[in-house]
């Protein structure tokens, strides 16, 4: 247990830093678990702008293994994801994204084209 005592304006303040350190360790462990899940699940997750071009704000790192495109490329080129939709999914997927501003969230599936031209 780490205890810090401070006097501020005639008031004795007691801090138990062990509780804070325990919570920080738990938070770091939870982040590590989340990162492991994001790296190993066989799907790509991302966060997109809620309107406009719906460009990616964050993309899970496993996108490169699936598509051949780095997550940085998806972040730098907001139109990349929409250009890679399978032609049979394009219209439906874009209509789903149009609902995002009203609904605030979106969960949809669609096929996309890899860097080599195959569809996933």
Secondary structure as the mmCIF struct_conf table of DSSP 4:
data_model
#
loop_
_struct_conf.conf_type_id
_struct_conf.id
_struct_conf.beg_label_comp_id
_struct_conf.beg_label_asym_id
_struct_conf.beg_label_seq_id
_struct_conf.end_label_comp_id
_struct_conf.end_label_asym_id
_struct_conf.end_label_seq_id
STRN STRN1 UNK A 3 UNK A 8
TURN_TY1_P TURN_TY1_P1 UNK A 9 UNK A 10
STRN STRN2 UNK A 11 UNK A 16
HELX_RH_AL_P HELX_RH_AL_P1 UNK A 17 UNK A 40
BEND BEND1 UNK A 41 UNK A 43
STRN STRN3 UNK A 46 UNK A 48
BEND BEND2 UNK A 50 UNK A 51
TURN_TY1_P TURN_TY1_P2 UNK A 52 UNK A 53
STRN STRN4 UNK A 56 UNK A 59
TURN_TY1_P TURN_TY1_P3 UNK A 61 UNK A 62
HELX_RH_AL_P HELX_RH_AL_P2 UNK A 63 UNK A 67
BEND BEND3 UNK A 68 UNK A 69
HELX_RH_AL_P HELX_RH_AL_P3 UNK A 71 UNK A 76
TURN_TY1_P TURN_TY1_P4 UNK A 78 UNK A 79
HELX_RH_AL_P HELX_RH_AL_P4 UNK A 80 UNK A 83
TURN_TY1_P TURN_TY1_P5 UNK A 84 UNK A 84
STRN STRN5 UNK A 85 UNK A 85
HELX_RH_AL_P HELX_RH_AL_P5 UNK A 87 UNK A 98
TURN_TY1_P TURN_TY1_P6 UNK A 99 UNK A 99
HELX_RH_AL_P HELX_RH_AL_P6 UNK A 100 UNK A 103
BEND BEND4 UNK A 104 UNK A 104
STRN STRN6 UNK A 112 UNK A 113
TURN_TY1_P TURN_TY1_P7 UNK A 115 UNK A 116
BEND BEND5 UNK A 117 UNK A 117
STRN STRN7 UNK A 119 UNK A 119
#
